[in-house]
Amino acid sequence: MLDMLLKWYRRHFTDPQVVALLIILVGGFCILYFLSGILAPLLVAIVLAYLLEWPTSKLQVLGCSRLCAVSIIQALFVGVGLLAIFVVVPNVWQQGMNLTSDMPKMLNQFNNFSSTLTKRYPTLVDAGIVDMIADNLRNRLAGVGDSVVKISLASLIGLLTLAIYLIVVPLMVFFLLKDKKQMLNNFQKILPRDRSLAGKVWKEMNQQITNYIRGKVLEMVIVAVATYLVFWILDMRYSLLLAVLVGFSVLIPYIGAVIVTIPVVLVAMFQWGIDAHFWTLLIAYLVVQALDSNLLVPVLFSEAVNLHPLMIILSVIIFGGLWGFWGVFFAIPLASLVKAVIQAWPKELTPKVK
C-alpha cells in the first residue's frame, strides 16, 4: 500500500511546476474559504476593476494616459451608480413593500382559485393537499410583518456598512486600475519561481474571467431592461421589482430562471387571472428568456470554455455551498479553472492506462 502511494506521488508531484501550481491553488482556496467575509470589499473591487479595465484600456488606445483614463471611467461609473441608487433602488423598495402588503389578497385569490379547481376536477386535484398548501402559506404570511420590522431595524446597521462600501470600494477600484502593473509585479515576487505551468493556467483564466464578468453584467442589464419594457408595455404591477429580480436571476444558470418565473406567474395570476392578458404576458416573458439563452448568451460568451450543463449546475451547487454568493457568481469561471488545470496537467506525469 505504501509503495503504491509512493509511486502515485512520484508520478504526479515530482515536477516543481506541478507543486507550484498546487501550492497556489491550495493557498488561494484557503484564503477565500477562511477570509471571504473579511475580503468581501476587496472581492467587489476586483470584480469592478475587471469590468472597468476594458473601457479604460480603450481610452488608453485613444491617447489618454493611464491616470486620465482611470479617472474618466471611474467618474462615469460612480455617476451611473449614484443614479441607480437614487432612482431605481427607492422604486424597487416601494414596489417590494406594496407586494408585501398585497400578499394576503393574493392568498385569498389563490384559495378561491384552488376551490374552483377541486370542484371542476375532483379526481385530479386533491382538496386536502390544496388546503395544506394554503395553510402553510397563511402561516408564513403571518410572520411577514415581524420580518419586515426586523429587516427595517437591521437595515439601519446595513446603512453603515453600505456607506463604508460606497467609500472604500471606489477607492480600491481606483488604485487597482491605476497601479495594476505594479501590484501584479509585487504579487509575482511572493510566488514560486518555477511557475510556468501556473502562468499558463492563469493566462487562460484571466481572459476567461474578464470575458465572463463583462458578459455577465451586460446580460443582467439587457435582460432586466428587456423584461421591464415587456412588463411596462403590458401594464403589469411591480414591473420594476420583477424586472430587477429577473436580471439578477441570470447569475444562477438554469436554476435562477426557474425560480424567478414563480413570482412572475403568481403576480400575473393575481392581477389578471388566467385570461388573455395572463397568457400574453407569459408568452412575452418566455420569448425574452428564450432570446437570452439562445441568442444573447452565445454572443456574449462566445469565447467562454464550453461546459456541459450538468457541470455548470454542479458547479453552482458546490461552489455556492463553499463561498455563498461569490461561489455562485464565479461558478462558471471556477469550473473552467478546474477544466484548465486538468488540461494543463503534464501528460507525462499521469499514469498510463493499460
N, C-alpha and C positions, 0 to 999 in steps of 0.2 A: 504493500500500500504506500509506504513511504517512498519507495523507488518510483512508483507511478507518479506521485505528486512532484518529485524532483524533476522527472522527465518533462512533466507538463509545465513546470516553472521555467526550465531551461528553454523549452520550445517557444514560450511566449514572452518572457521578460528578461532575456539576456541582452536585448538590444537597448542601448541607452535612450534612443529616441522613443521607444515604446514606454520606457519607465518615465521619461519626462512628460509624455502625453498623459500617462496615468496619474502622475502627481498633480498636474494642472487640473485635470478633470475632478479628482477627489477633493483637491483644495477648493475649487470653485463650488462644488456641491456642498461641502461643509459650511462655507461662508454663507451661501444663500439659505441653507436649511436652518442654521442656528441664528443668523443675524438678519433675516429678511425683514423682520419688523423694524429694526433699528435703521436698516439701509433703505427703507421704503422711499424717502425723499430722493435718495441718490438714484434708485431704480427709475423713478418717474423722470428725473432729469436726464438719465441716459436714453430713455425711450424718446423724449422730446428732442434730445440732441441728434439722435439718428434721424428723426423726422425732419429736422430743420437743416441737416447737413446738405441735402440735395439743393434746395434753393440758395443756400449760402455759397456752395461751390459754383453754381451758375452765375451768381453775381461776380465772383472772382474771375470767371472766364471773360466777363464783360469789361474787366479792368479795375474793379474795386479791390481795395486791399482787404485782407482777412478781417481786420478790426472793423472796417467800414461795413463790409458785407454782413458780419455777425450783428452789428448794431441795428442795421436796417431790418433784417429778418426778425430779430428779437423784438423790435418795436412793433412791427406788423403783427406778430404772433400775440404779443401782450394785448394789443388793441382788440384783436378778434376775440381773445379770451375774455376780456372785460365786457365786450358787447354780449357775449353768450351768458356771462354771469348775471348781468343786469337786465337782460331782455328775455332770454329763453328760460333760465332757471326759475324765476318767480312765476312765470306762466305754467311751467310744468308742476311746480309745487302746488299752485292753486288748483289745477286740474286733478292732482292727486288727492287733495282734501275733498274736492267735490265728489270724486269717485268713492272715497271712503264713506261719505255721508249718504250716498245713493245705494250702498251695498244692501241695507235692509229691504229696500224696494226691489232690488234685483233678486233677492232671496224669495220674496213673496211671489214675484213673477215666475221664478223657477218652480215654486210649489204649484202654482196654477197650471203651468205648462206640463209638469210631470203628472198631475192628476188627470189631465185630459189624455195623456198617453196611456195611463193604466186603464182608463175606461175604453179607449179605442182599441188597444192591443193588449188585452189582459193576459194572453198566452205568451207574449214576447217580453213584456215589461212587468217585473215583479214589484208590487206596491210596497212590500216590506223593504226592499233594497232602496227604493226611491225615498221612503220615509227616513231610513237610516242616513242616507246622504244628506237629506235636508236638515236633520237634527245635528249632524256633525258640522255642517256649515253654520247653523244657527249658534252653536256653542262657540265656534271660532269667532264669529262676528261679535259675540257678546263681549269679548275681550279686546275688540278693536279700539274702543275709546280709551281704555287704560294704556294700550300700546302706543297710541298717538301721544298721550300725555308724557309717557316715558321717553318717547323719541324726541319730543319737544324739549324736555329737560336735558336729555343727552346732547341735543343739538347745540346747547349753549357752550358745552365743553368742546364740541366739534368745531364751533366757530373759531375758537382759539387755535386749534390745530390747523384749520383751513387758512387762517391768517398767516401762520408760520409757513405753510406750504406756498402761499402766494408770494411770500418774500424770499424764502430760501431757494425754492426750486428754480425760479427765473435766474437767480444769481448763479446757481450751479450750472444751468444750461449755458449761460453766457461764457463762463470760464471753460466748460467742456468743449465748446465750439472754438473759442479764441485760442486756447492753448492745447488743442488736440494733439499735435505732433509732439510737443514737449512732454505731455502726460504719457503718451504711448512709449516714447523713448525711455522715460523714467521707469515705467512699468516693466519694460523688457529687461531692465537691469536685474530685477529680482527673480526672473525666470531662469530655469536651467539653460546652460549654454547649448547643449546638443538638443535642440528643439525643432529641427527641420520638419519632422512629422507633425508636431503640434502646429507649426506655422502653416503647413499645407491645409490642415483641418480648419484653422482659424480663418485663412484667406477665403475658403469656400463659405464658411458660416457667416463671416462678416457681410458678404454680399447677400446671403440669404436673409439675414436679419434686417438689413437695410431695405430690401425689396418687400419683405413681409410687413414691417411696420408702416412703411409708406402706403403699401397697397391696402392694408387693413384699415387704416384711418380713412383713406379715400372711400373704401367700401362702406364704412359706417356712415360717413356723411352723405354719400349718394343714396344709399338705401333709406336713411332717415328722411331725407328731403323728398325723395320719390314717394315714400309711404305717406308722408304728411300731405303732399299735394293730392294724392288719391283720397285720403280721408277728408281733406278740406273741401274738395270738389263735391263729394257725396254728403257733405254736411254731417259727418259723424262726430259724436260727442267725444271729449277727451282726446281729440285728434293729435295734439302736440305731444301729450304724455305717451300715448301709444306709439307714435312715430319714433320718439326717443328710445322707448323700450325695444322696438324692432331694430333700430340702428345698433344698439348695444348687443342685441342677440347674435349678431354676426361674429362676436368674439368667441362664441362656443359653437364650433362647427356641428352641423346637423342637429344637435340637441337643442341649441338656442332657438332655432326656427320653430321646432315643435312646441317648446314651452311658451314662447311669446304668442303663438297662434291662439292659445286658450283664452287669454283675456280679450283679444281682438274679437273672437267669435262670441264670447259672453256679452260684451258691451253691445255688439251689433244686434244680438238677440233681444237684449233689454231695450234697445232703442226702437227697433222696428218689428220685432217678432220674426217669424220665418215667412217672409214675403219677398216680393221682387227686389226691394231695397237691400234686404239681407243678402240675397244671392248675388246681386250686382257687386256689393262690397266685397263679398268673399271671393268672387271670381277675379276682381281687380287686384285684390291683395295677393292672391295666388299667382297672378301674372307677374307682379313685382318680384315675388320670391323666385319664380322660375327664371326671370331675366337676370336676377342676381347670381343664381347658381350656374346657369348655362351660358351667360354672356359676360357679365361683369367680372366674376371670379377668374375665368380663363384669361381675360385680357390683363387684369391687374397682377395676377400671379403666374404669368406665362413662364417666368424664369425660376419658379419655385421647384424644389425637388418633388417629384411625383411620389405620393404616398397613398397606400391603399386606404379606403375609407375606414376599415376596421382598425388599422393602425392609428389613424387620427383620433377616433373615438377612445381607444385605449390610452392614447397619449393625454387626452383631456382628463380622463379619469385618474390616471396615475399621477401626472404632474400637478393637476389641480388638487389632489389629496395631499401632495407634498408641500406645495407652496401657495395654495389658495388661488387668489385672483391672478397673480403673476404666473403661476403654473398653467392656468387656463389660457391666459393671453399668449404665452410663449410655447404652448403645447406643440404646435407645428414646427417652429424652429428647433425645439429640443428634440423632437422626433427626427428631424433632419440631421441634427448633430449626431444622434446615435447611428443613423444610417451612414453619415460621412465617416465616422470613426471606424465602423465595420469595413467600409470600402477602402479606407486609407491604411488599415492594418496590414503590415508587411505579410505578403503571401508566403514567404519562405519560413515564417515563424509558425504558421498554422499547421496542425497535424494533417498528414495525408490520409485520406480515407481510402482504404483498400477495397 
